[in-house]
């Protein structure tokens, strides 16, 4: 009888010790599971959004100069044609705003966006000694564009908080081109000058990568190539004419920007 009682007491002690030892491990496992953070939710890209951006613009201005009767024949006009047709390329900055709307279908994000920016994009060139027979003349050229507006669709594919996309559509900008050919001071009236300024509608293509910081705020890097057409004018000398010229300048742009965006 004493053996049975001792056996029962020893068995109970072993069972109690096992329970006490197993308890903390179970609690520790539970606590460990509660500490592990849940993965962040992916944002919904649908809805209206607005933003501001700034960046860099590279303007490529391709020029053409045609000289007609009264200017003589090559090689007399060859230096003038060369200088008047030389590209006028320059760099600048830009800053502006954007507004758009997205609609998300599974991972695909379809949208439309409009943007407008002010451009610090202008340059000029003066060639003081262009040979013309036994004398020389001065050729002064300048080009500027003050703004760029774009409007078009966007197509993107969302990887949770990352959204790469492509875009394209309508581009609108102003083109302002001036060129002066002057034989002064030999003859102050012997000047051929002209200027043309107009607003052109062209096209653009591009793409970018956007990242959602929160469910409302995001940042992005964007690139656009824009073809904005040309501007042209015809002029003649002020001392009675007789040597008309046709001037033309064509503008294309590379725009790289960084934007901060708020989605509603």
MOBEL-V866157 format. One record per run of one state. SS is the DSSP state (a for helix, b for strand, c for the rest). FROM is the first residue (numbers start at 1). TO is the last residue. If there is no record, write none. Layout:
# MOBEL-V866157
ss: (SS;SS)
from: (FROM;FROM)
to: (TO;TO)
This chain:
# MOBEL-V866157
ss: (c;a;c;b;c;a;c;b;c;b;c;b;c;b;c;b;c;b;c;b;c;b;c)
from: (1;2;36;47;68;78;85;90;106;108;133;135;160;162;183;191;213;217;236;237;238;245;264)
to: (1;35;46;67;77;84;89;105;107;132;134;159;161;182;190;212;216;235;236;237;244;263;264)
